[in-house]
Structure formats: structure tokens, C-alpha cells
Amino acid sequence: MEEFIINFSEKETEEAVKEISLKIKSTFTESIKIFFVFFTPHYNPTTLLENIKYILNPEFIFGLQTPYLIFEDKIIEKGLISLCINKKIDIKYNFIKENNQNIIESSLRKFSFKLIEKKFFLSLVSKEFNIYEVLRTFEWVFGFGSNIFGGGFLKKYSEYPSKIINNDINDGFLTLALSRVDINIYKISGFLALGKPFVINKVLQTQRIINQINNMEPIDIFKNYFEDRFEFLKKYKLLNLYPFIIKEKNESYLISIVDSLEDGSLLYIGDIKKNSKANIAIYNPGILYDSVKNIKLEKDKETLLIIINTTIRKKILKNYAEREISFIKNSLPYKYKVIGFYLDYSFLGNEILRRIILDSVSLIFIFLK
Amino acid sequence: MTGVFLQPIILISSLFFIIILLILYIFSKLKTISLLKEKIYDLNKTIDNLDIQAKLIVKTDLDAKLYQEEAEDKLKKLILLKNLILSLMGVLDKEKIFLQIDEKIINKIGFDKALVLSLEDFNVKLNFGFDKEFIEEIKNIIYLHKNFLKGQFLIPKEAKLYKQIANKFNLDFNIGVIRGRENLYGIFLLSNPNREITFAEKEVLTIIFMYIGQCLDNIKLFEETYKMRETLEIKIKERTQELIKSLKEIERINKAKSDFISTLSHELRTPLTSIKGFSSLLIENKFGKLPLEAKNRLEKIDENINKLVDMVNTLLDISRIESKKTEIKIAPSDIVSLINEIVDFLTPQMQTKNIKCNLELPPSLIVYMDRSLIERVLVNLLNNAIKFTQEQGKIDIKIKREDKSAIIIISDTGCGIEKENIDRIFDEFFRVNNPINMQIKGSGLGLSLVKKIIESHKEKIWVESEIGKGTTFYFTLKIKEENV
């Protein structure tokens, strides 16, 4: 019996649930214990949940609305993907719906008391929450191990709430703690650092603003590199095509520049410490190729790869985004099943840097066995 | 004492030595520092060079990205264009043309609102996102500028029409004209407040407008052709009906004629037989001796009665064949023996006129024929040949085999028939109007009967003739398979 059954449908809610349930039942005859569903903003989660419960009635349901989906080697703009896990995974969850620092801290603490075994934490954060505060609290309660990963949104993609957890449909800050499962997590960027490193002298982390680079206006860094093409880059808001790469203790992570402000400061998404040294970066498929090839994977057919991708990476790569997914799928040893979803940013605990690193450009690979 | 004196000297010299060593050390370090500075300078230069290269790389990368994006965007639009053309290709109803364009297509071209207004009746053919008030205003503006639209595909932003709409609605839009070779069909208004369209997009729009115009032209042409064909079909049907009616009328008249001739011939035969009987008896003096003059007159009467009987009989035969009252018994029979019999029978007549008869016949040839009817054909044709051939003339009778048919050829060296009369010689009662013909007696029914008999065999008869040289009759008969 397969351990991970994945299915895709692009039909409307009821028909889609019927289609995937038919496919599941053709290979899986027992009652469904764990059911994950990732769906695009076209679907109403309430109707979706009703149908899932009515047709499949799983013991545990987790659902996530995402602007795009990844199914095998394709990026899907409309549809839903189901993941039926036929494995005794222990899942506990904590769902915080109110953006209140005290509530977040106390709720996470209470949640930590319930957990006995070693866990992997998948956290998903809605736009209402200040991600930097959330991550610092998370570090305070659970540490900064590489068993902590997730991401979140900076905007809403539909009128409907984005998360389903059993009977609960809401936005908010959801953490799933998974144990009795073998998970390997990798972060891959495929970006190459160029030119002279520059120092980010002043940064307002809570407002995601870089105020000074090399003791000058941050925008000057783009003026310096793009010279006569700078005005075009600024006018058509293309600064995000060239993220900053920060190297710290041999670890690197990417900062995406979302926009420039009138005073020459830059709006960013990512993780920057004061006086960090950064380089401008460009996408290089060769680096991605090397990174994927360097992942030490066991040749196990029962492995499922879940990719956490970002909407900013999709914007940077444009039409190459799907080619990249196809390349990843085809580079894997054996034919691993591949699914994935898009967030506005992702994060992953880093034991060397001793904090959870926020990254809006890199890919996170989660190998589930 | 000496030791006390030496101690400061040793101390001073040691100090001096140390100072020298220190100076040497400082010099060596200064040299190292200078070397390191040089290295740092070189490294900084290398980094600066790398930075210059980085500038070049990012700029090239940006250009490549933009080119690639533009190329892929163009490709996407081309695919869209291809799909749109494919979907429009099979549409033959102008009302359905715009149903092929949905909101998705409009979005893919790069717009969020679209309006198509017919210039024929000012009806809205397509609308995504515009309100009624806007449409009414647009109708009024377009109506005023209708003449300007001729010769345009994409209205330039400098045009009055464009400025009027733009000022009135504070709208960023593109307006295209759907037109064919001669007709203005409509206007296509597309709006996207967020961006300006590129040159490539303008080209795509122009192609779309041109293609829709061409489709509408084709539909118009198709409709016209269809209507013309329909009218033509109706006319053909009417004409066919008329022809069928005329044909039926001709058949009815023919039948009436045949019936009339048949009845008349029957009715004539009885009194003629009686007259002929009495005239024969009178000539043979059965009612007493007649004066010579009366007898001569009576012989003329008898002669004419015989002609009349012949004519009536021939007419009766023709009408019987026409009305299919005569049963035609087609069976295999030897045409050569039949020809020989008839030639033997007519030899005395030929000898009277000293006509030579040449026969080129096979020993025997079995054909399908009604022997008695073909006998009449041969008698008639040979009789004619004898009649129209002058003394010392010649008659040839031949049989030619062609594929599965035998062609019987009877030629004479008579006076010949004029070209203008040749097509009419098989008509009933037709006699060639010339002095030679006038001297030769005949009813004008013989050849008509011949033709009817041949046609009743589903065979062909034709004639070739040259004035002064003679006439040749040809008719065909099917050869029995084993003879073929």
C-alpha cells in the first residue's frame, strides 16, 4: 500500500473532491486518517471542507489556500491537490487567530508543554501577524533548530480564509507539530553573488525598511550597478529581480527588495541584521543544478517531496519558474512524488546562525519518508 | 678594577647592537608592510574590476530577461491569436463571431474591459465591464465620427475621436475598427487602466481587428453566395418542372397523334380495301367491258389506291412502333443471309436501271434483330438507293465490325442530299424539295419508319451525303457474343 497518495483536480469544488476521492479509493481502501489539501483561491474552504467530510470523512484534515500549486512538474494556477498519508504520523496543532503578542507567547508555551517526542514544526502565518515578532517568540519557545520551517503571506489572495484544520476554517497563525515521521529539509536558492560586498548600515526590521547601505541611500546600490537602466528598473518596479544575498558564518540567505521609497530607502522581505555584508545576486540555473545534485538522497520510492516556493521567486523567474520545477522533478533519483505550494515568504531554523531565517526567494525542499 | 671599567662598555655596545638589530627589524617589517599594501591595492583593484564585471553582468542579465519576457509574451500572444483564428475559422454566422471572444481572451490580450459596437445597427455585440451610460455615450460619439473610421484599424491617440472619449471618461483605452474590404462592421474598444500597450500588442490587436473584419466579409460573401445558390436552385426547379410539363405535353400530343393516325389508318383501310377490290374487278372487266379510256383512267385510280394503301400501312406501322403496340421480337439471326435475300429480291429492279450492286459481306454474321422489321429497313434503304441512283450507277452494301456492333453500310451513287436537309430526312412526310426528287415518287414515310425500327432495337442510324456523289446510310446491330 502506498504511504503517500497525491492527487490533483482542476474541477469545481464538489466535482474536484469527487474526482480525487475516486482516485484515492481506487488505490486505498481503508479509512483515511490524515488528509492534506492545498487549494488555489478559487475554492471556498467551507464548501471544500463540507465535501471532504461528506465524501472522504478523514480523521485529520489540514487545508491551505495558496496562490499557486506544484503538482509533479507543473505549476497549477487553478485546482486542488490532496495528500493522503497512510502512515502513523502523530500530528498536533496550535491555531492562533488573534495577533496579540502575549496570546501568541502563552499559546505557544502551552502548546510546547503538550509535546513529548521530538517534533518537526510547520508554521503558517497570515498577513495580520508581524512575522518578525512571531519568529522571535517561536525561537524563544521552541529554539532555532532545522526542524522548524514554514512561511506566510503578506496579503490575502481571496475573500475566503486561508486555512482549514479539522472543523476550523480561519486565517491566523497555525503550527503543525509532526512526529514519528522521517523528514529532511533543504534550502536551495540558485542565486549567485556578484560584485563588491556592501554593508547594510541601518535597517528598520519591524517595518522591513533598509535605510542606509555603505553609509549612503540604499537605492544608490542599484544606481551603481544598473547605471543607465536604473530608471527603467525603478519605473517598472523590477528591483525584486535582483535580490541581496547575505553571507554569515558560511551560511547564505536571500533578501528580496520589494520596492523603493521616495527617500531612497528600500522595502524588503527577509532577514537582515545591522551591519550585515551583502552582495547583489542574479539567478543562475547552474547553481540550482549543483545544489539539487548535492542533496544526498536515498533511493527510496516512497519518498514525497513537498516544495515550499515563493511568489517573489515566481515573479523573478517568470516563465522559467515552471521549467525550474520540471528540472527539479526530473533531477530527483527515482521518480519521487512532488507537490508544493506558494507562500509570500518562507523560513527555516538555522542552528549555525542560531535563529530562524526568513527568506522570500529560496526554495525549501521537505522530503517526507 | 678592570672588570668595573669594562662593564659599562659591554653594556653600551650590547645596547648599540640591540638598537642596530631593532633598526634592521623595523626596516624589514616596513618592507613587508609595503609589500602587503601593494597586495591590498592589487586586491582592491581586482575587486573593483569584479564589480565592473558585475555591473556588466547584471545589466546584460536585465536586458536578456526583458528580451526573453518580450519574446515569450509575443509567443503567448501568437498562440492566443492562432487559437482565436482557429475558433473563428468555422463560424458562418456573424452573430456568433463575437461569442468566440470571452473575458479570458480579453484578459490574455492584456485588457480588463472590452466593448464591441456594431456600426450597422449600433447594437452591442460584446461587453465586459462597461456600464450602460458609458455605452450610450460611446454610441453618440462614434455616430458623429463614423466617416473618420473608414480606412482605420487602430485609432491613433491624436485623433479627435480618441481625445473626445479620453477626455469625457478619463479613460486609458485602445479603439479599433472592424472593417472589411468595403464595409465598416463595428468598433472594438479595449481598456486597461494599469498600463500602456506595447508595439507588439498593438500589432496583435490590429491583426485581430483585421481578421474579424475578414471573417465578417467572408460570412457576407457566403450568405450572398448561399442566397444566389438558393435562388438558382429555385429557378432550376421551376425550369425542370416546366420542362417535365412540356415533355408530358409532347408525349401526350405524340400519343394523340399516334392514336389518331392509328385510328385513321384503320378507318381508311376498310374503304380502301373495298375501293381497291372494286377497281380491280372493274379493270379485269368483271362487270363488263369498259371503254379503253375509262379503263386507262381506272388503272391510274388503282395505281393511286395502291400507293394510298402502302402509305396507310406504313403510317400504321410507324404508329404501332411508336405506341409500342408492335411486339418486337429481337433474336439472333444472320444478317448476311437477310441482305442476300433482299438483294436477290430487288435484283430485277436494279437490272432495269443497269445498276451494279457490290457486296462486301462476311459469309455469315449473327446479330440480334427482329428479322421481319430489319428486312423492312433493308428493303426501304435499298429501294431508296435504287430510286435515287441513276442508270449505270452503283450500290455498295458492306458490313463493318466495330467492337461488339456490326455497322451495315448502304451507299449509292445517287444525286446526294443537301447539308441543310440531311437532319430532316428521317422526319415524317419530309421530302427533299429539288427537281430530281420531284420526279421520284414517294410518301416521305419510308425513312421515318426505318429510323423508328432501328430505334426500337436501341441501335443507331445516320447518314452521310455529298451532292452529286451519292448517299451512305449506316445502321448498327449488336453482334451475338460468340461472333464478337
Contacts between the chains, C-beta under 8 A, distances in Angstrom:
chain1	res1	chain2	res2	distance
A	194	B	54	3.8
A	194	B	57	5.8
A	194	B	58	6.5
A	195	B	50	6.2
A	195	B	51	4.3
A	195	B	53	7.8
A	195	B	54	3.1
A	195	B	55	7.2
A	196	B	47	5.4
A	196	B	48	7.4
A	196	B	50	7.0
A	196	B	51	4.5
A	196	B	54	7.6
A	224	B	55	7.4
A	225	B	54	6.8
A	225	B	55	5.2
A	225	B	58	5.0
A	225	B	59	7.6
A	226	B	55	7.8
A	226	B	58	6.5
A	226	B	59	6.2
A	226	B	62	6.8
A	227	B	55	6.8
A	227	B	59	7.1
A	229	B	59	5.8
A	229	B	62	5.8
A	229	B	63	7.7
A	233	B	62	6.9
A	238	B	62	7.5
A	241	B	62	7.0
A	241	B	65	6.5
A	242	B	58	6.3
A	280	B	54	6.9
A	280	B	58	6.4
A	282	B	57	6.6
A	282	B	58	6.1
A	282	B	61	5.0
A	318	B	65	7.6
A	318	B	68	7.9
A	318	B	69	6.0
A	318	B	72	7.6
A	319	B	68	7.4
A	319	B	69	7.4
A	319	B	72	4.8
